[in-house]
Amino acid sequence: MRAPDRCLAELRERGYLVFESFLGADELAAAQEALWLHYPRPEEYFANPAAHAWLATSQWDGLIRAPWRSWDLNRLVFHPDLLDLAERFLGSADLRLYEAELWAKYAGAVDYDQRQHRDFGNHSLVVPKRSDPAAQMTSWILLSDVSEEDGPTKVVPLRVGESVPYWPDALDGSANEYVTNYLPAGAFAEEEVSVTGPAGTLFCFRPDIVHRGSRMTGDRSARFSLLANYDVWGPRWTGRVGWATHSLSPDWGELIERATPRERTVFGFPAPGDPYWDEQTLADTQARYPRADLTPYR
Ligand SMILES: O=C(O)CCC(=O)C(=O)O
């Protein structure tokens, strides 16, 4: 569902938005089913946690970068209402998907508690510019219900968190355990807000927002989310991944073949009209992606 202007204003002014029912029931159900191509179902995991030790060495074990094994997941990274929101927030239609990941967390696997921090340390080589429009948008689509027990993200409203310098004194140089050194434990305990909501909720925040992951306290909690981070093609100092690194993976072909020309551009695929396209590149690209409709590039 299209994010209303009220949400956009919240993202600009409060630094984050939480929008329930972003996904329709059918697209949510299909995406949830596809999660089990990558992760154990919660009942499977809790029946025998030791069988899933790959999820239990660090709090980041459950991260899996796109492309994934199902179109029902892949299509969500360029969901039309997400592109629409990013376009309105970032003030440009020339959007770049600079990261896309799934993230699963299971109670008891590891301690997911974090200190309050900002994410730009590994999303930019420099620091966020205090500008409007902002330069980056981080978005999370909740694929499971998230209550207070399910390790909700804890976010600090922009006006409260902005008193913290971008690079606090506790950080020296660039090699840092960011989520443990940025701010002391308990910082903003009174002001932080839990991002809870039913599956299908969209949560977005600005690159300068202070936030943290929190401990899962429910006995059998499991939290699944899909992260899609956007900026505008241009700056050379932001990013997380070069998609060509993943373009030989078995799930890549279907993604390009089924995406529209507009959707392909978020990965950096040349747009219709780009000087890249000529008879030779069209023929050879068609051979690479046999089921893609390349007529718009002619
Ligand atoms: O998982 C979450 O809720 C937040 C995680 C986070 O902020 C991080 O790893 O940088």
The ligand as a MOL file (V3000), in Angstrom:
LIG
                    3D

  0  0  0     0  0            999 V3000
M  V30 BEGIN CTAB
M  V30 COUNTS 10 9 0 0 0
M  V30 BEGIN ATOM
M  V30 1 O 18.0090 -5.9380 14.1800 0
M  V30 2 C 17.6820 -4.8080 14.5170 0
M  V30 3 O 16.5710 -4.5560 14.9790 0
M  V30 4 C 18.6430 -3.6530 14.3790 0
M  V30 5 C 20.0370 -4.0780 14.0280 0
M  V30 6 C 20.9820 -2.9570 13.8610 0
M  V30 7 O 20.6900 -1.8370 14.1500 0
M  V30 8 C 22.3340 -3.2050 13.3250 0
M  V30 9 O 22.8120 -4.3530 13.2860 0
M  V30 10 O 22.9890 -2.2180 12.9310 0
M  V30 END ATOM
M  V30 BEGIN BOND
M  V30 1 2 1 2
M  V30 2 1 2 3
M  V30 3 1 2 4
M  V30 4 1 4 5
M  V30 5 1 5 6
M  V30 6 2 6 7
M  V30 7 1 6 8
M  V30 8 2 8 9
M  V30 9 1 8 10
M  V30 END BOND
M  V30 END CTAB
M  END
